[in-house]
Amino acid sequence: MQNNKGIPRSFFDFPVQIVHFAGLPVFFLLFILIYEPSGIVDFLDKGGVYMEFNVTILACILLLVLVGTRLAFFFLRKVMSPTALAYAGWCLGELFLFSCFGAMYMALITHGQSVQYNFFSILPRCIVDFAGVLIWPYLLIEMGVLIKALRLEAENTSAEDNLIRFKDSNQKLKLAVAVGSVLYVEANENYVNIVYLDGESLKKYQLRSSMKRLEELLHKNGLRRCQRAYYVNPSHVKVLRKDQAGFVFADLDTPGCPPIPVSKTYYDELAKLL
């Protein structure tokens, strides 16, 4: 979801780009038309052209700028891994680019009225006024995306925390499975057999490792030793029973799963967990 030291990958999602290049121009247009901030209204009334018309043209300019920058941001997602500071710089760059085009438009409609109304004299005013209006929707959008990304990350982390990861004798990850799906682990010479559920299917994975290497991992994830060569998941033990010869076995709740031997040494501890 997130590249190392980069912003969450959800910032690159196409719906997020649509929110930017559709939502920001609409906010810009409605905010000025509804609230009519005096400083901006006076500025946009220059040239003897209706303020509403100027705002509409500027909103269209903003739309075109954001379509270009946000599509570029989306298509560069596979090669980009910007930091939060770099992403903030991208957003400020969008505001500056919009201000430049807005200043060009305002300089055009005021052409000939006064030498004061040229591009370079109007640009600072555009930066201040346009950024002052757009900074709030920018912040709201980015906060919303960030909250969603953090929520997804927490859900993924929670799901990952519920996995038990089995590594071989060379410490290479070979199997990752939900703790609740593991039925039992059986030692088999230089290997261990991990028996687990995959949906409703019973699966067995042979891992090159020793039971001794796995003891801490198994115990930490709730499995308990029931015999020298076996660890069992107590949550799957249906009953402990003795056969006619007096040997104890654990019957598991999964059809097709063989009974697991339980030695006297571990019987009491396992029985307490049932």
C-alpha positions as CSV (number, residue, x, y, z in Angstrom):
1,M,0.0,0.0,0.0
2,Q,2.8,2.3,0.7
3,N,6.3,2.6,-0.7
4,N,9.2,2.9,1.6
5,K,9.3,6.5,2.9
6,G,6.6,7.5,0.3
7,I,3.1,8.7,0.7
8,P,0.3,6.0,0.8
9,R,-0.4,4.4,-2.6
10,S,-4.1,5.4,-2.2
11,F,-3.0,9.0,-3.1
12,F,-2.4,7.7,-6.6
13,D,-5.8,6.1,-7.0
14,F,-7.7,7.4,-10.0
15,P,-10.9,8.3,-8.0
16,V,-8.7,10.6,-5.9
17,Q,-7.5,12.4,-9.0
18,I,-11.1,12.8,-10.2
19,V,-11.9,14.4,-6.8
20,H,-9.1,16.9,-7.4
21,F,-9.8,18.0,-11.0
22,A,-13.6,17.9,-10.6
23,G,-14.1,19.0,-7.0
24,L,-11.6,21.9,-6.7
25,P,-12.9,23.9,-9.7
26,V,-16.5,23.4,-8.5
27,F,-15.5,24.6,-5.0
28,F,-13.6,27.6,-6.4
29,L,-16.6,28.6,-8.5
30,L,-19.3,28.2,-5.8
31,F,-17.2,29.7,-3.0
32,I,-16.6,33.0,-4.8
33,L,-20.2,33.2,-6.3
34,I,-21.9,32.4,-3.0
35,Y,-19.7,34.2,-0.4
36,E,-18.4,37.0,-2.7
37,P,-15.2,37.8,-0.8
38,S,-14.8,41.6,-1.3
39,G,-11.1,41.6,-2.2
40,I,-11.5,38.8,-4.8
41,V,-14.7,40.3,-6.2
42,D,-13.1,43.7,-6.7
43,F,-10.1,42.1,-8.4
44,L,-12.2,40.0,-10.8
45,D,-14.4,42.9,-11.8
46,K,-11.6,44.6,-13.6
47,G,-11.9,45.1,-17.3
48,G,-15.6,45.9,-17.2
49,V,-16.4,42.2,-17.6
50,Y,-18.9,40.6,-15.3
51,M,-17.3,39.0,-12.3
52,E,-19.4,35.8,-12.7
53,F,-18.0,35.4,-16.2
54,N,-14.4,35.8,-15.0
55,V,-14.9,33.3,-12.2
56,T,-16.4,30.8,-14.6
57,I,-13.4,31.2,-17.0
58,L,-10.9,30.8,-14.1
59,A,-12.7,27.7,-12.9
60,C,-12.4,26.2,-16.4
61,I,-8.7,27.1,-16.4
62,L,-8.3,25.4,-13.0
63,L,-10.0,22.3,-14.4
64,L,-7.7,22.1,-17.4
65,V,-4.6,22.6,-15.2
66,L,-5.7,19.9,-12.8
67,V,-6.7,17.4,-15.5
68,G,-3.2,17.7,-16.9
69,T,-1.3,17.6,-13.6
70,R,-3.5,14.9,-12.0
71,L,-3.4,12.6,-15.0
72,A,0.4,13.0,-15.0
73,F,0.4,12.1,-11.3
74,F,-1.7,9.0,-11.9
75,F,0.3,7.7,-14.9
76,L,3.6,8.3,-13.1
77,R,2.4,6.2,-10.1
78,K,4.6,3.2,-11.0
79,V,7.8,5.3,-11.0
80,M,7.1,7.8,-8.4
81,S,7.4,7.4,-4.6
82,P,7.2,11.0,-3.4
83,T,7.6,11.9,0.3
84,A,4.9,13.9,2.0
85,L,7.0,17.0,1.5
86,A,7.4,16.3,-2.2
87,Y,3.7,15.7,-2.6
88,A,3.0,19.0,-0.8
89,G,5.3,20.6,-3.3
90,W,3.4,19.0,-6.2
91,C,0.1,20.5,-4.8
92,L,1.7,24.0,-4.4
93,G,3.1,23.6,-8.0
94,E,-0.5,23.1,-9.2
95,L,-1.6,26.3,-7.4
96,F,1.3,28.2,-8.8
97,L,0.6,27.0,-12.4
98,F,-3.1,27.9,-12.0
99,S,-2.1,31.3,-10.7
100,C,0.1,31.9,-13.7
101,F,-2.6,31.0,-16.2
102,G,-5.1,33.0,-14.2
103,A,-2.7,36.0,-14.2
104,M,-2.4,35.7,-18.0
105,Y,-6.1,35.8,-18.3
106,M,-6.6,38.7,-16.0
107,A,-3.8,40.6,-17.8
108,L,-5.5,39.9,-21.1
109,I,-8.9,41.3,-20.1
110,T,-7.3,44.4,-18.5
111,H,-4.9,45.1,-21.4
112,G,-4.7,48.8,-22.1
113,Q,-6.4,50.0,-19.0
114,S,-3.2,50.6,-17.0
115,V,0.5,49.7,-17.1
116,Q,-0.1,48.4,-13.6
117,Y,-2.2,45.5,-14.9
118,N,0.4,43.4,-16.6
119,F,1.2,39.8,-16.0
120,F,4.0,40.3,-13.4
121,S,2.0,42.8,-11.3
122,I,-1.1,40.6,-11.3
123,L,0.6,37.3,-10.6
124,P,1.3,37.9,-6.8
125,R,-2.3,38.9,-6.3
126,C,-3.5,35.8,-8.1
127,I,-1.2,33.6,-6.0
128,V,-2.5,35.1,-2.7
129,D,-6.2,35.1,-3.7
130,F,-6.4,31.8,-5.5
131,A,-4.3,29.9,-3.0
132,G,-6.4,31.4,-0.1
133,V,-9.6,30.0,-1.6
134,L,-8.2,26.6,-2.7
135,I,-6.0,25.7,0.3
136,W,-9.0,24.5,2.3
137,P,-10.4,22.0,-0.2
138,Y,-6.9,20.8,-0.8
139,L,-6.4,20.1,2.9
140,L,-9.8,18.5,3.3
141,I,-9.2,16.1,0.3
142,E,-5.7,15.1,1.5
143,M,-6.9,14.6,5.0
144,G,-9.8,12.4,3.8
145,V,-7.4,10.3,1.6
146,L,-4.9,10.0,4.5
147,I,-7.5,8.9,7.0
148,K,-8.8,6.3,4.5
149,A,-5.2,5.1,3.8
150,L,-4.4,4.8,7.5
151,R,-7.6,2.8,8.1
152,L,-6.8,0.4,5.3
153,E,-3.2,0.1,6.6
154,A,-4.6,-0.7,10.1
155,E,-6.9,-3.4,8.6
156,N,-4.1,-4.9,6.6
157,T,-1.7,-4.9,9.6
158,S,-4.4,-6.5,11.7
159,A,-4.8,-9.2,9.1
160,E,-1.1,-9.7,8.7
161,D,-0.7,-10.0,12.5
162,N,-3.0,-12.9,12.4
163,L,-0.7,-14.9,10.2
164,I,1.9,-17.4,11.3
165,R,5.0,-17.4,9.1
166,F,6.9,-20.6,8.7
167,K,10.6,-20.3,7.6
168,D,12.9,-23.1,6.7
169,S,16.3,-23.9,8.2
170,N,17.8,-21.1,6.0
171,Q,15.3,-18.6,7.4
172,K,13.5,-18.3,4.0
173,L,9.7,-17.7,4.3
174,K,7.9,-20.8,2.9
175,L,4.4,-20.6,4.2
176,A,2.2,-17.9,5.8
177,V,-1.2,-19.0,7.0
178,A,-3.8,-17.8,9.4
179,V,-3.2,-19.0,13.0
180,G,-6.8,-20.3,13.2
181,S,-6.3,-22.4,10.1
182,V,-3.4,-24.4,11.6
183,L,-4.6,-27.8,12.9
184,Y,-1.3,-29.4,14.1
185,V,2.4,-29.6,13.4
186,E,4.2,-32.9,13.3
187,A,7.9,-33.6,13.4
188,N,9.2,-35.9,10.6
189,E,13.0,-36.5,10.8
190,N,14.6,-33.4,9.2
191,Y,11.2,-32.0,8.3
192,V,8.0,-30.9,9.9
193,N,4.6,-31.4,8.5
194,I,2.2,-28.4,8.9
195,V,-1.4,-29.5,8.6
196,Y,-3.8,-26.6,8.0
197,L,-7.1,-25.7,6.5
198,D,-7.4,-23.9,3.1
199,G,-11.0,-23.0,3.0
200,E,-12.7,-26.3,3.7
201,S,-9.8,-28.4,2.3
202,L,-7.2,-30.1,4.4
203,K,-3.7,-29.3,3.3
204,K,-0.2,-30.5,4.4
205,Y,3.0,-28.6,3.9
206,Q,6.4,-30.2,4.5
207,L,8.9,-27.7,5.8
208,R,12.6,-28.4,6.0
209,S,13.2,-27.4,9.6
210,S,13.1,-29.0,13.1
211,M,10.5,-28.9,15.8
212,K,13.0,-27.3,18.1
213,R,13.4,-24.3,15.7
214,L,9.7,-23.8,15.6
215,E,8.9,-24.2,19.3
216,E,8.9,-20.5,20.2
217,L,6.9,-19.5,17.0
218,L,4.3,-22.2,17.7
219,H,3.9,-21.4,21.4
220,K,3.7,-17.7,20.7
221,N,0.8,-18.3,18.3
222,G,-1.2,-20.4,20.7
223,L,-0.3,-23.9,19.6
224,R,0.6,-26.3,22.4
225,R,2.9,-29.4,22.5
226,C,0.9,-32.5,23.1
227,Q,3.5,-35.1,22.4
228,R,7.2,-35.1,21.7
229,A,6.6,-34.9,18.0
230,Y,3.4,-32.9,17.9
231,Y,2.1,-29.4,18.5
232,V,-1.7,-29.0,18.2
233,N,-4.0,-26.0,18.0
234,P,-6.3,-26.2,21.1
235,S,-9.1,-24.3,19.3
236,H,-9.5,-27.3,17.0
237,V,-9.5,-30.0,19.6
238,K,-13.0,-31.4,20.0
239,V,-12.3,-34.0,22.7
240,L,-9.5,-35.8,24.5
241,R,-10.2,-39.5,24.7
242,K,-8.5,-42.7,25.8
243,D,-8.4,-45.8,23.7
244,Q,-8.7,-49.4,25.0
245,A,-4.9,-49.5,25.6
246,G,-5.1,-46.4,27.8
247,F,-3.4,-44.1,25.3
248,V,-4.8,-40.5,25.0
249,F,-5.7,-39.0,21.7
250,A,-7.0,-35.6,20.7
251,D,-9.8,-35.7,18.1
252,L,-10.0,-32.6,16.0
253,D,-13.1,-30.9,14.7
254,T,-12.0,-31.4,11.0
255,P,-13.3,-34.4,9.0
256,G,-10.5,-36.5,7.7
257,C,-8.0,-35.3,10.3
258,P,-6.3,-38.2,12.1
259,P,-6.3,-38.4,16.0
260,I,-3.3,-36.7,17.5
261,P,-1.4,-38.6,20.3
262,V,-1.3,-36.8,23.7
263,S,1.3,-37.9,26.2
264,K,0.8,-37.8,30.0
265,T,3.4,-35.1,30.3
266,Y,1.3,-32.6,28.3
267,Y,-2.2,-33.9,29.0
268,D,-3.1,-31.6,32.0
269,E,-1.8,-28.4,30.3
270,L,-3.8,-29.2,27.1
271,A,-6.9,-30.2,29.0
272,K,-7.0,-26.8,30.8
273,L,-7.2,-25.0,27.5
274,L,-10.2,-26.9,26.3
